[in-house]
Amino acid sequence: MSIHVASITAPVNIATLKYWGKRDADLNLPTNSSISVTLSQDDLRTLTSAACSAQFTEDKLWLNGEEESLGSKRTQDCLADLRQMRQQMEQADSALEPMSQWKLHIVSENNFPTAAGLASSAAGFAALVTAIAKLYSLPQDMSELSMVARKGSGSACRSLFGGFVAWEMGQLADGTDSKAVQVASREQWPEMKAVILVVSDEKKDTSSTQGMQLTVRTSDLFQERIKTVVPQRFDEMKRAIVARDFEMFAELTMKDSNSFHATCLDSYPPIFYINDTSKKVIRLCHAINAYFNRNVVAYTFDAGPNAVMYYLQENESKLLPFFYPLLSTVEGWGTKFTAETLQGFENTFNT
Ligand code: DP6
């Protein structure tokens, strides 16, 4: 039997200006534009292989070794778009094999906990879409493919680019202008570093999809966020990245994380993603910045309690001594905090 296979890895991205809210849940169109930093593939990534054959009888997916349903509307929407793109190529070139008609087998594996607020859906859908695009030899227009990944999971569209990435919310009702673009490559600001403080690797209680829909429906604060706060911050953050202005980047990143979690608290009933340990990390970062009299570190939290902290390479040796004694490395990619170690850490600042 003849089988065609393509494999790809896709990295995780962590938003510094948060996507939170859909204006169209069907097409996954956001209520605001967002910005993220794509992490190195050596750290957190999804590895996906896609295979197709005329002999396969059904589409199948294995996620982290377990067979999963491929029935979700989001996955089906991505597969339908990719098959349509392939079909157009086949119609234009009769020498191409009719892969768009064949069933797919997809095998995907994360090297980090799934659904623990570590952006697994972003890397997952980015890998799914790019693996099939490679299998089908689709033109590598990443913004075009980002619109397919967006239908799988909004944040996934940003993982198609490296470096600093914007997801432009777009204005059109059909979503054809709601896509990811690169703001700056990794090489343009190579000194930027990120460390993840794993507070918990358990699955989150409220999924991002459910959480943001509750926020859109019930939070008054959210209206202010999308009308005035985020549009201005979107321009300011892009400028800070291009100008490599860490001071400004850090302030905007921390403020936006706080604004997003404030709208979660303002939802009814409220949603709590950050916990007491997360709050200690927040206080700690502000204490470090106050100690140095400038922003040397910025925290941000997605839909979970884990902290991602950004800093510049040149400050690593100043910063990490504050962290090292209290950290233990988890499987080589993350760092784990406990409430007790943070308490000890805070005390060092208070004395
Ligand atoms: C807090 O992209 O997971 O991480 O589009 O419903 O799949 P869906 O949501 P998802 O939401 C991510 C929310 C966030 C912020 C962000 O990544 O911008």
Residues whose N, C-alpha, C, O or C-beta is under 5 A from the ligand:
A	BS01	DP6	A15 L17 K18 Y19 S34 S121 G152 S153 G154 S155 A156 S208 T209 D302 A303
